[in-house]
Amino acid sequence: MHDLSLYLLEVLENSTRAGATRVDIEVVIDRAGDELSLAVDDDGTGLSATPEQTLDPFYTTKPGKKTGLGLALLKADAEAAGGGLTIGTSPELGGVRVETHMRLNDLDRPPIGDVATTIIVTAVTNPGVEFKVTLRGDAFVPPLHDAPPLEAATRLQRFAEESVT
């Protein structure tokens, strides 16, 4: 399994490049059902290509030396882990929604802790963007709704550490 935090970073960078001023991240960890879901919604400019094109390997609309592999690799890894990936318009914020789900046991727990770091670093380096994080599922009792990145990252890190021991 590739590092989930790198995929999240790619999705968050896509949001900020698209001019998002708000990004909502939702992490759902269901240990009983062996599933992890990760959704990112933004209020950016939306997709500049069809959802199918954005998931094609080597397709990119970004200038420079981009490979166009980020979302294609995430989709392939999610499918290999018994899940999938969807991309489309965000019903809540009007920009883009990227959602992936996969079997939790196919993920290494330290990368879940790295997801916390990715959220914090992206929020700190994009001060003009409001990031809100929701943590749900049986791993987060009580759930955390619309939390600032630091608070959510602390809870994610705690889950990762508890899962390793």
Backbone bond lengths (Angstrom), bond angles and torsions (degrees), N, CA, C in turn:
res aa  C-N    CA-C-N  psi(-1)  N-CA   C-N-CA  omega(-1)  CA-C   N-CA-C  phi
1 M - - - 1.453 - - 1.520 109.00 -
2 H 1.293 117.00 128.56 1.453 120.73 175.44 1.518 109.84 -70.25
3 D 1.286 117.11 167.05 1.447 123.38 -175.20 1.530 111.07 -73.26
4 L 1.314 116.40 113.89 1.451 122.31 -178.94 1.530 111.82 -58.35
5 S 1.323 117.02 -32.62 1.473 119.80 -178.93 1.529 111.37 -65.55
6 L 1.323 118.00 -33.12 1.469 120.28 177.68 1.522 111.12 -67.56
7 Y 1.322 116.47 -38.24 1.461 119.80 177.17 1.520 110.42 -66.36
8 L 1.334 116.29 -42.78 1.459 119.52 178.16 1.520 110.12 -60.71
9 L 1.311 116.82 -42.49 1.458 120.59 178.00 1.528 110.83 -58.53
10 E 1.315 117.32 -43.55 1.467 121.99 178.49 1.528 110.72 -59.74
11 V 1.336 116.45 -46.29 1.461 120.78 -179.12 1.532 110.39 -65.08
12 L 1.331 117.34 -42.88 1.467 120.56 179.98 1.529 111.10 -66.64
13 E 1.325 117.22 -37.97 1.470 120.07 175.69 1.524 110.76 -64.10
14 N 1.331 116.98 -39.16 1.466 119.95 176.65 1.529 110.02 -59.93
15 S 1.321 116.36 -42.08 1.469 120.71 179.69 1.523 111.46 -62.02
16 T 1.327 116.59 -47.57 1.472 118.74 -177.26 1.526 111.30 -69.00
17 R 1.333 117.85 -35.39 1.468 120.43 176.88 1.525 111.83 -65.82
18 A 1.324 115.71 -27.22 1.469 120.59 -179.79 1.526 111.36 -85.65
19 G 1.320 116.88 10.21 1.454 120.80 174.95 1.517 115.41 80.46
20 A 1.312 117.55 20.34 1.462 120.18 179.78 1.529 110.75 -62.34
21 T 1.319 115.18 139.84 1.462 120.77 172.10 1.522 110.32 -108.97
22 R 1.338 116.01 -10.56 1.461 121.41 175.39 1.518 108.87 -141.34
23 V 1.331 114.94 135.69 1.458 122.13 177.23 1.526 107.81 -134.04
24 D 1.316 116.18 123.88 1.460 121.78 176.36 1.521 108.87 -107.22
25 I 1.322 115.18 129.02 1.465 121.82 179.89 1.523 107.20 -116.43
26 E 1.324 116.24 130.93 1.464 120.06 176.86 1.526 108.63 -124.81
27 V 1.322 115.14 127.94 1.463 121.78 176.22 1.524 106.54 -118.25
28 V 1.319 115.95 124.63 1.460 121.18 176.76 1.524 107.12 -120.61
29 I 1.319 115.58 120.84 1.463 120.39 177.72 1.517 107.82 -118.63
30 D 1.325 115.30 116.56 1.452 122.97 -179.49 1.526 106.89 -114.43
31 R 1.332 115.53 93.47 1.468 119.25 -178.93 1.525 111.46 -64.38
32 A 1.329 116.86 -39.80 1.462 120.48 -178.59 1.529 110.96 -62.73
33 G 1.311 116.91 -38.88 1.466 121.08 179.66 1.509 113.54 -93.10
34 D 1.348 117.54 1.64 1.468 124.02 179.32 1.526 111.27 54.39
35 E 1.362 116.42 49.97 1.458 118.92 -179.82 1.521 111.98 -138.45
36 L 1.313 114.28 141.75 1.456 122.83 172.54 1.520 106.90 -120.35
37 S 1.328 116.29 132.32 1.461 121.76 174.43 1.514 107.98 -123.73
38 L 1.299 115.59 139.87 1.460 121.95 178.76 1.522 106.90 -133.98
39 A 1.334 116.12 124.50 1.468 120.63 179.31 1.519 109.06 -128.88
40 V 1.308 115.75 139.35 1.463 121.97 176.14 1.525 107.35 -128.01
41 D 1.334 114.84 123.83 1.469 122.13 176.12 1.511 108.16 -115.98
42 D 1.338 117.23 141.63 1.468 119.53 175.66 1.517 110.57 -138.50
43 D 1.327 114.65 167.99 1.462 120.58 178.00 1.521 111.13 -108.86
44 G 1.331 116.35 27.01 1.467 121.59 179.95 1.519 112.30 -71.31
45 T 1.312 115.70 -165.20 1.461 121.87 -173.92 1.527 114.15 -73.32
46 G 1.307 118.08 -8.86 1.459 120.65 179.40 1.519 111.63 91.50
47 L 1.310 115.40 -176.88 1.461 121.20 -178.15 1.526 110.62 -74.69
48 S 1.328 115.52 137.86 1.466 119.94 175.77 1.526 110.77 -99.18
49 A 1.327 115.78 5.57 1.463 122.32 177.88 1.528 107.00 -145.72
50 T 1.317 116.56 173.38 1.462 119.13 176.63 1.531 109.30 -70.13
51 P 1.339 117.60 155.70 1.467 119.03 176.33 1.530 112.28 -55.99
52 E 1.316 116.46 -37.11 1.467 119.81 179.81 1.523 111.34 -63.84
53 Q 1.345 116.49 -43.36 1.471 119.98 179.07 1.522 111.14 -62.56
54 T 1.329 117.49 -41.22 1.466 119.52 -177.07 1.520 112.10 -64.06
55 L 1.327 117.10 -22.14 1.460 120.79 179.86 1.524 112.90 -95.51
56 D 1.334 117.32 -4.82 1.467 120.75 177.28 1.526 109.99 -72.79
57 P 1.344 116.91 133.23 1.469 118.74 175.49 1.531 110.77 -59.22
58 F 1.302 116.06 139.88 1.464 126.04 175.83 1.529 113.99 74.27
59 Y 1.335 118.59 2.92 1.452 120.25 175.72 1.527 108.38 -88.56
60 T 1.306 117.45 127.16 1.455 121.20 176.97 1.524 110.27 -148.57
61 T 1.309 115.15 147.64 1.462 120.74 173.73 1.529 110.06 -110.06
62 K 1.327 115.76 2.50 1.464 120.58 -178.14 1.524 110.26 -82.09
63 P 1.321 116.02 138.30 1.470 118.80 176.41 1.540 110.53 -72.62
64 G 1.285 115.27 158.18 1.466 119.58 177.61 1.512 111.30 95.83
65 K 1.299 114.90 -160.69 1.461 121.23 -174.82 1.521 111.48 -96.65
66 K 1.299 116.94 60.49 1.455 122.20 176.68 1.522 108.53 -91.60
67 T 1.341 115.83 147.83 1.463 119.67 -175.60 1.515 113.60 -92.23
68 G 1.332 117.56 -22.90 1.451 119.20 -175.55 1.520 112.58 73.70
69 L 1.331 116.84 23.74 1.461 120.32 -177.34 1.524 114.13 -103.79
70 G 1.321 118.81 -15.34 1.469 121.63 -172.68 1.516 113.95 -52.29
71 L 1.326 117.26 -60.76 1.460 120.36 -177.81 1.524 112.09 -70.71
72 A 1.325 117.42 -33.32 1.466 120.37 178.25 1.530 110.87 -64.02
73 L 1.332 116.77 -40.37 1.472 120.02 177.89 1.520 111.39 -69.32
74 L 1.322 117.38 -40.44 1.457 120.32 177.62 1.531 109.88 -60.75
75 K 1.320 117.10 -43.76 1.464 120.51 178.77 1.533 110.60 -61.55
76 A 1.325 116.87 -45.68 1.465 120.76 -179.76 1.528 111.18 -62.63
77 D 1.330 117.17 -43.33 1.459 120.16 179.13 1.524 111.49 -66.59
78 A 1.326 116.86 -40.86 1.465 120.00 179.00 1.526 109.90 -62.44
79 E 1.320 117.12 -42.81 1.462 120.37 179.22 1.520 111.22 -65.92
80 A 1.327 117.08 -37.94 1.465 120.52 177.36 1.524 111.54 -65.25
81 A 1.331 116.21 -25.89 1.464 121.68 179.33 1.530 111.19 -96.38
82 G 1.332 116.51 22.14 1.454 121.03 175.58 1.512 115.04 77.32
83 G 1.333 117.73 19.42 1.455 120.85 -177.39 1.511 112.07 -126.76
84 G 1.318 114.36 -143.25 1.450 119.43 -179.62 1.511 111.21 -171.72
85 L 1.317 115.10 -176.81 1.460 122.14 -179.78 1.512 108.62 -142.51
86 T 1.319 115.40 137.96 1.453 120.29 173.85 1.523 108.72 -128.99
87 I 1.316 115.11 151.82 1.463 121.50 177.56 1.521 107.37 -141.12
88 G 1.314 114.96 141.18 1.457 119.79 179.97 1.514 110.03 -177.87
89 T 1.316 115.89 -161.06 1.457 121.56 -179.89 1.522 110.30 -78.61
90 S 1.322 116.20 137.32 1.457 121.51 177.65 1.522 109.88 -73.97
91 P 1.330 118.09 118.05 1.464 118.99 179.27 1.536 112.17 -68.41
92 E 1.325 116.40 -27.29 1.459 120.16 -177.53 1.526 112.55 -83.70
93 L 1.331 117.36 -42.69 1.465 120.29 -170.89 1.527 113.77 -113.87
94 G 1.317 118.47 -11.59 1.454 121.06 174.96 1.516 116.51 87.88
95 G 1.323 118.06 -11.82 1.463 121.12 177.56 1.524 110.02 -89.01
96 V 1.322 115.86 -116.96 1.469 121.37 -177.64 1.522 109.65 -116.46
97 R 1.316 115.27 146.47 1.466 122.13 171.27 1.523 107.47 -122.33
98 V 1.325 115.74 125.68 1.460 122.44 173.49 1.521 105.88 -116.85
99 E 1.324 115.80 126.19 1.460 119.59 -178.51 1.520 109.41 -133.66
100 T 1.318 115.06 133.21 1.457 119.93 176.62 1.515 108.65 -132.57
101 H 1.310 115.27 150.16 1.458 121.07 173.53 1.525 108.16 -141.66
102 M 1.321 114.34 151.56 1.462 120.24 -178.26 1.512 109.67 -162.33
103 R 1.325 116.00 167.11 1.466 120.09 176.12 1.520 108.65 -69.00
104 L 1.296 114.88 130.78 1.461 121.73 -178.62 1.523 111.66 -62.83
105 N 1.312 117.18 -39.32 1.462 119.48 -176.47 1.524 113.46 -71.12
106 D 1.330 117.76 -7.91 1.458 120.63 174.82 1.524 112.10 -88.73
107 L 1.342 116.35 0.91 1.466 120.78 179.19 1.511 110.26 -107.04
108 D 1.310 116.07 144.03 1.452 120.17 169.43 1.513 107.25 -76.43
109 R 1.336 117.32 141.31 1.462 119.62 -178.60 1.528 113.13 -71.39
110 P 1.323 121.21 -36.89 1.471 117.49 178.67 1.522 113.79 -55.91
111 P 1.343 121.16 -39.50 1.465 118.38 177.01 1.527 113.46 -61.71
112 I 1.335 118.12 -27.45 1.458 118.89 175.53 1.524 108.98 -64.84
113 G 1.334 116.92 -37.74 1.459 120.17 173.37 1.517 111.49 -64.23
114 D 1.327 116.51 -34.24 1.465 120.42 177.80 1.526 111.46 -68.34
115 V 1.327 117.18 -26.40 1.462 120.71 174.73 1.525 109.04 -58.89
116 A 1.328 116.07 -39.87 1.465 120.21 178.39 1.524 110.80 -59.85
117 T 1.307 117.01 -44.92 1.464 121.57 179.24 1.525 110.61 -63.74
118 T 1.321 116.68 -41.55 1.470 121.03 179.03 1.524 110.92 -59.21
119 I 1.319 116.55 -43.03 1.461 120.73 179.94 1.526 110.46 -62.59
120 I 1.318 116.82 -46.78 1.475 120.59 -178.68 1.523 110.89 -63.91
121 V 1.322 117.38 -49.17 1.463 121.04 -177.29 1.527 110.53 -61.55
122 T 1.322 117.69 -42.93 1.461 120.12 179.87 1.523 110.76 -64.67
123 A 1.322 117.27 -41.32 1.463 120.14 179.24 1.526 111.72 -65.29
124 V 1.321 116.94 -42.18 1.472 120.74 -178.77 1.523 111.50 -67.94
125 T 1.315 117.55 -37.36 1.460 120.35 -176.96 1.529 113.26 -85.08
126 N 1.321 117.20 -0.88 1.467 122.12 177.19 1.529 109.19 -131.47
127 P 1.332 117.08 68.50 1.463 120.33 -173.38 1.531 114.21 -64.14
128 G 1.307 119.21 -18.39 1.457 121.36 179.09 1.515 113.64 -85.14
129 V 1.333 116.71 1.28 1.461 121.32 -178.12 1.527 108.64 -112.37
130 E 1.323 116.25 132.46 1.460 121.08 176.65 1.529 108.44 -89.63
131 F 1.319 116.05 118.45 1.467 121.85 178.03 1.520 108.79 -105.18
132 K 1.315 116.22 132.07 1.461 122.97 175.15 1.522 107.60 -127.61
133 V 1.331 116.25 138.22 1.455 120.85 -176.60 1.523 109.78 -124.89
134 T 1.320 115.60 135.12 1.460 122.39 175.04 1.522 107.77 -118.30
135 L 1.334 115.49 132.48 1.468 122.05 176.84 1.522 107.67 -119.91
136 R 1.334 115.94 122.37 1.459 120.59 -179.22 1.515 110.03 -133.67
137 G 1.314 115.22 171.67 1.454 121.88 177.79 1.512 110.63 106.15
138 D 1.328 115.80 174.31 1.459 119.34 -175.99 1.526 113.86 -69.89
139 A 1.312 118.04 -8.62 1.467 121.04 175.40 1.521 111.78 -81.67
140 F 1.336 117.10 -15.21 1.464 121.07 -175.82 1.526 109.44 -127.55
141 V 1.310 115.16 84.78 1.456 120.92 177.69 1.520 107.59 -116.06
142 P 1.300 118.53 116.42 1.453 127.77 -0.88 1.534 110.54 -76.04
143 P 1.334 116.72 160.04 1.469 119.40 177.02 1.523 110.49 -65.83
144 L 1.294 115.51 163.09 1.459 122.05 179.92 1.526 106.81 -122.54
145 H 1.332 116.82 121.92 1.463 121.12 -176.20 1.525 111.09 -114.99
146 D 1.333 115.86 133.46 1.471 122.70 174.82 1.521 112.72 48.96
147 A 1.313 116.14 46.40 1.462 121.79 -177.43 1.523 111.29 -87.36
148 P 1.330 116.59 154.13 1.460 119.56 171.54 1.536 109.35 -64.09
149 P 1.321 117.71 153.56 1.469 121.27 -176.23 1.531 114.70 -54.32
150 L 1.316 118.83 -41.12 1.463 120.23 -176.54 1.522 111.69 -65.07
151 E 1.309 116.94 -43.01 1.466 120.46 179.15 1.527 110.84 -62.91
152 A 1.318 116.87 -45.64 1.459 120.92 179.65 1.518 111.61 -65.76
153 A 1.321 116.88 -40.83 1.466 120.73 -179.74 1.516 111.10 -63.03
154 T 1.306 117.03 -36.59 1.463 120.69 178.09 1.523 110.27 -62.48
155 R 1.319 117.46 -43.16 1.471 121.07 178.80 1.530 111.15 -67.93
156 L 1.325 118.16 -39.33 1.464 121.04 177.41 1.526 111.00 -63.29
157 Q 1.321 116.20 -42.98 1.461 121.09 179.89 1.528 110.25 -62.92
158 R 1.310 116.96 -42.12 1.473 121.36 178.26 1.525 110.35 -60.37
159 F 1.346 117.08 -43.23 1.469 120.16 177.78 1.534 110.33 -60.42
160 A 1.327 116.75 -45.30 1.467 120.66 -178.76 1.523 110.91 -61.10
161 E 1.322 117.00 -42.82 1.464 120.90 -179.37 1.525 111.71 -67.48
162 E 1.319 117.23 -41.61 1.463 121.37 178.70 1.523 111.64 -64.85
163 S 1.314 117.18 -33.96 1.458 122.03 -177.70 1.520 112.44 -73.13
164 V 1.324 116.50 -26.68 1.460 120.78 -178.14 1.521 110.40 -79.05
165 T 1.330 116.64 -34.19 1.477 120.09 -177.15 1.488 113.19 -81.20
